């Protein structure tokens, strides 16, 4: 009788395992499809936003440079409305820039989660992503008042405005130098760590949310220097945005991440030196 039950149970177990494999495969395909759609949508929104800001032009400033209108309040617009508009643009831009390197990290999370008991893996993955971009949203909330304040100071102090090209070159130079530090190496290593370090992660919302926050904090610190370049050179410049996105993605996904980070540092340091030389009239 025992042998007969085992023989009868065999096909049922096999069908159940086949069903689970098919379900996991469909879930993975949905994840990749949604990620692709989200990237295309955010990139399109960012492109439209940048085009609308470019159509407004830029403000000529003492020292031969121009200030982006992103830090300006439009006619009839309140400061809360301006901040909300900036934050919407910022979130769309961060999704477009960070998603290429985030998707592999979300994939690793999906492979590390306990899938028993009817785990709603799609919702947990989405929660990790929301936690990750919550960190970037918080950064955007801090960036806007800082950018507005610095813009106001530069418009009121022509002497300081003239020094901006040199300051920009110095920021780029420092950002490049940070690529060679142990601090950078630790941050890059954390971005590449597998979730749970070899153990299965609990399939609950709290763990997913905390994991997303940790990813956002580690990766926000890792690419802080590269994001500083974007902010000082041109936050609405699609070319700069594309280059910074490529650099962030390469140093997070390459097998030899720190080697890539140092190569990027060499290029950035050279760019910083060129900007300083041009600002003082040597180039």
C-alpha positions as CSV (number, residue, x, y, z in Angstrom):
1,X,0.0,0.0,0.0
2,X,2.8,2.4,0.9
3,X,4.5,1.8,-2.5
4,X,1.2,2.3,-4.3
5,X,0.7,5.7,-2.5
6,X,4.2,6.8,-3.4
7,X,3.6,5.8,-7.0
8,X,0.4,7.8,-7.1
9,X,1.9,10.8,-5.4
10,X,4.8,11.0,-7.8
11,X,2.9,12.5,-10.8
12,X,1.1,15.0,-8.4
13,X,4.4,16.2,-7.0
14,X,5.9,16.5,-10.5
15,X,2.9,18.5,-11.7
16,X,3.2,20.8,-8.6
17,X,6.9,21.4,-9.2
18,X,6.2,22.1,-12.9
19,X,3.5,24.6,-11.9
20,X,5.9,26.3,-9.5
21,X,8.6,26.6,-12.1
22,X,6.1,28.0,-14.6
23,X,4.8,30.5,-12.1
24,X,8.3,31.6,-11.2
25,X,9.2,32.0,-14.8
26,X,6.1,34.1,-15.5
27,X,6.9,36.2,-12.4
28,X,10.4,36.8,-13.6
29,X,9.2,37.8,-17.1
30,X,6.7,40.2,-15.6
31,X,9.4,41.8,-13.5
32,X,11.7,42.3,-16.5
33,X,8.8,43.7,-18.5
34,X,7.6,46.1,-15.9
35,X,11.2,47.3,-15.3
36,X,11.7,47.9,-19.0
37,X,8.4,49.8,-19.2
38,X,9.2,51.9,-16.2
39,X,12.6,52.8,-17.6
40,X,11.2,53.8,-21.0
41,X,8.5,55.9,-19.4
42,X,10.8,57.7,-16.9
43,X,13.3,58.4,-19.7
44,X,10.6,59.8,-21.9
45,X,9.3,62.0,-19.1
46,X,12.8,63.2,-18.3
47,X,13.5,64.0,-22.0
48,X,10.3,66.0,-22.2
49,X,11.1,67.9,-19.0
50,X,14.6,68.7,-20.2
51,X,13.3,69.9,-23.5
52,X,10.8,72.2,-21.8
53,X,13.5,73.7,-19.5
54,X,15.8,74.2,-22.5
55,X,13.1,76.1,-24.3
56,X,13.0,78.6,-21.4
57,X,16.7,79.3,-21.9
58,X,19.3,80.1,-19.2
59,X,20.3,83.2,-17.4
60,X,23.7,84.7,-18.3
61,X,25.8,85.3,-15.2
62,X,29.0,87.2,-14.5
63,X,32.0,85.0,-15.3
64,X,30.7,83.9,-18.7
65,X,28.4,81.0,-17.6
66,X,24.7,80.5,-17.6
67,X,22.3,79.5,-14.7
68,X,19.7,76.8,-15.3
69,X,16.1,77.9,-14.9
70,X,15.4,74.8,-12.8
71,X,16.3,76.8,-9.7
72,X,13.9,79.6,-10.6
73,X,10.3,80.1,-9.7
74,X,8.2,80.6,-12.9
75,X,5.8,83.6,-13.1
76,X,2.6,82.9,-11.1
77,X,4.2,79.9,-9.5
78,X,4.4,79.5,-5.7
79,X,7.5,78.1,-4.0
80,X,5.7,75.0,-2.9
81,X,4.5,74.5,-6.5
82,X,8.1,75.0,-7.7
83,X,9.4,72.5,-5.2
84,X,6.8,70.0,-6.2
85,X,7.6,70.4,-9.9
86,X,11.3,69.9,-9.2
87,X,10.7,66.9,-7.1
88,X,8.5,65.3,-9.8
89,X,11.3,65.9,-12.3
90,X,13.9,64.6,-9.9
91,X,12.1,61.4,-9.2
92,X,11.6,60.7,-12.9
93,X,15.2,61.4,-13.6
94,X,16.5,59.2,-10.8
95,X,14.3,56.3,-12.0
96,X,15.7,56.7,-15.5
97,X,19.3,57.0,-14.2
98,X,19.4,54.4,-11.4
99,X,17.1,51.6,-12.8
100,X,19.7,50.1,-15.1
101,X,21.9,49.3,-12.1
102,X,19.1,48.7,-9.7
103,X,17.4,45.9,-11.7
104,X,20.3,43.4,-11.2
105,X,20.1,44.1,-7.5
106,X,16.4,43.6,-7.4
107,X,16.9,40.3,-9.3
108,X,19.4,39.1,-6.6
109,X,16.8,40.0,-4.0
110,X,14.2,38.0,-5.8
111,X,16.5,35.0,-5.8
112,X,17.2,35.3,-2.1
113,X,13.6,35.6,-0.9
114,X,11.8,32.7,0.7
115,X,9.3,31.7,-2.0
116,X,7.3,29.2,0.1
117,X,3.8,29.8,1.4
118,X,2.5,31.7,-1.7
119,X,5.0,34.5,-1.5
120,X,3.8,37.6,-3.4
121,X,7.2,38.2,-4.9
122,X,6.1,41.0,-7.3
123,X,4.7,43.1,-4.5
124,X,7.8,42.6,-2.3
125,X,10.1,43.5,-5.2
126,X,8.1,46.6,-5.8
127,X,8.4,47.5,-2.1
128,X,12.1,47.2,-2.3
129,X,12.1,49.6,-5.3
130,X,9.9,52.0,-3.5
131,X,12.2,52.0,-0.5
132,X,15.2,52.6,-2.7
133,X,13.7,55.5,-4.5
134,X,12.3,56.9,-1.3
135,X,16.0,57.6,-0.3
136,X,16.5,59.4,-3.7
137,X,13.3,61.4,-3.2
138,X,14.6,62.5,0.2
139,X,17.9,63.6,-1.4
140,X,15.9,65.6,-3.9
141,X,14.0,67.3,-1.1
142,X,17.3,68.4,0.3
143,X,18.9,69.4,-3.1
144,X,16.1,71.8,-4.1
145,X,16.4,74.4,-1.3
146,X,20.2,74.2,-1.5
147,X,20.2,74.9,-5.2
148,X,17.7,77.8,-4.8
149,X,19.7,79.3,-2.0
150,X,23.0,79.1,-3.9
151,X,21.3,80.6,-7.0
152,X,20.0,83.5,-5.0
153,X,23.4,84.2,-3.5
154,X,25.1,84.1,-6.9
155,X,22.5,86.5,-8.4
156,X,23.0,89.0,-5.5
157,X,26.8,88.7,-5.3
158,X,28.5,89.2,-8.8
159,X,31.9,88.6,-7.3
160,X,30.9,85.1,-6.1
161,X,29.2,84.4,-9.5
162,X,32.4,85.1,-11.3
163,X,34.1,82.4,-9.2
164,X,31.6,79.7,-10.1
165,X,33.5,78.3,-13.1
166,X,36.5,77.7,-10.9
167,X,34.4,76.2,-8.2
168,X,32.7,73.9,-10.7
169,X,36.1,72.7,-11.9
170,X,37.2,72.1,-8.3
171,X,34.1,70.1,-7.5
172,X,34.7,67.9,-10.5
173,X,38.3,67.5,-9.6
174,X,37.4,66.5,-6.0
175,X,34.7,64.1,-7.3
176,X,37.3,62.4,-9.5
177,X,39.8,62.1,-6.6
178,X,37.2,60.4,-4.4
179,X,37.0,57.6,-7.0
180,X,40.4,56.4,-5.7
181,X,39.7,56.4,-2.0
182,X,39.0,53.5,0.4
183,X,35.7,55.2,1.3
184,X,34.6,54.7,-2.4
185,X,35.8,51.1,-2.4
186,X,33.7,50.3,0.6
187,X,30.6,51.9,-0.8
188,X,31.0,50.1,-4.2
189,X,31.5,46.8,-2.4
190,X,28.3,47.2,-0.4
191,X,26.3,47.9,-3.6
192,X,27.5,44.6,-4.9
193,X,26.7,42.5,-1.8
194,X,24.2,39.7,-2.2
195,X,21.1,40.2,-0.1
196,X,21.3,38.2,3.2
197,X,24.9,37.1,2.4
198,X,24.0,33.6,1.5
199,X,20.9,33.2,3.7
200,X,17.3,33.2,2.6
201,X,15.5,36.5,3.3
202,X,12.1,36.5,5.0
203,X,9.2,37.2,2.7
204,X,7.6,40.0,4.6
205,X,7.0,43.7,3.8
206,X,9.2,45.0,6.6
207,X,12.2,43.2,5.4
208,X,11.6,44.3,1.8
209,X,11.2,47.9,2.8
210,X,14.4,47.9,5.0
211,X,16.3,46.2,2.2
212,X,15.2,48.9,-0.3
213,X,16.3,51.6,2.2
214,X,19.7,50.0,2.7
215,X,20.2,49.7,-1.1
216,X,19.3,53.3,-1.5
217,X,21.6,54.5,1.2
218,X,24.6,52.5,0.1
219,X,24.2,53.3,-3.5
220,X,23.4,57.0,-2.9
221,X,26.7,57.3,-1.0
222,X,28.6,55.3,-3.7
223,X,27.6,57.6,-6.5
224,X,27.5,60.8,-4.5
225,X,30.6,62.1,-6.3
226,X,29.2,61.4,-9.8
227,X,25.9,63.0,-8.9
228,X,27.7,66.1,-7.7
229,X,29.2,66.4,-11.2
230,X,25.7,66.3,-12.7
231,X,24.4,68.9,-10.3
232,X,27.2,71.4,-10.9
233,X,27.7,70.9,-14.6
234,X,24.1,70.7,-15.8
235,X,21.2,68.9,-14.0
236,X,19.0,69.3,-17.1
237,X,21.7,68.4,-19.6
238,X,20.7,65.1,-21.2
239,X,24.3,64.4,-22.4
240,X,25.8,64.8,-19.0
241,X,22.9,62.8,-17.6
242,X,23.6,59.9,-20.0
243,X,27.4,59.9,-19.3
244,X,26.8,59.9,-15.5
245,X,24.2,57.1,-15.8
246,X,26.7,55.0,-17.9
247,X,29.4,55.6,-15.3
248,X,27.2,54.7,-12.3
249,X,26.0,51.5,-14.1
250,X,29.5,50.4,-15.2
251,X,31.0,50.7,-11.7
252,X,28.2,48.9,-10.1
253,X,27.8,46.0,-12.6
254,X,31.4,45.4,-13.9
255,X,33.2,42.3,-12.5
256,X,36.1,44.5,-11.4
257,X,34.1,47.4,-10.0
258,X,36.9,49.4,-8.4
259,X,39.1,49.1,-11.5
260,X,36.2,50.7,-13.4
261,X,35.7,53.3,-10.7
262,X,39.4,54.3,-10.9
263,X,39.3,54.5,-14.7
264,X,36.3,56.8,-14.3
265,X,38.2,58.8,-11.7
266,X,41.1,59.4,-14.2
267,X,38.7,60.8,-16.8
268,X,36.9,63.0,-14.2
269,X,40.1,64.4,-12.7
270,X,41.3,65.3,-16.2
271,X,37.9,67.0,-16.8
272,X,38.2,68.9,-13.6
273,X,41.7,70.1,-14.4
274,X,40.5,71.2,-17.9
275,X,37.6,73.2,-16.4
276,X,39.9,75.0,-13.9
277,X,42.4,75.8,-16.6
278,X,39.6,77.2,-18.9
279,X,38.2,79.2,-16.0
280,X,41.5,80.9,-15.4
281,X,42.2,81.5,-19.1
282,X,44.8,78.8,-19.7
283,X,42.6,76.7,-22.0
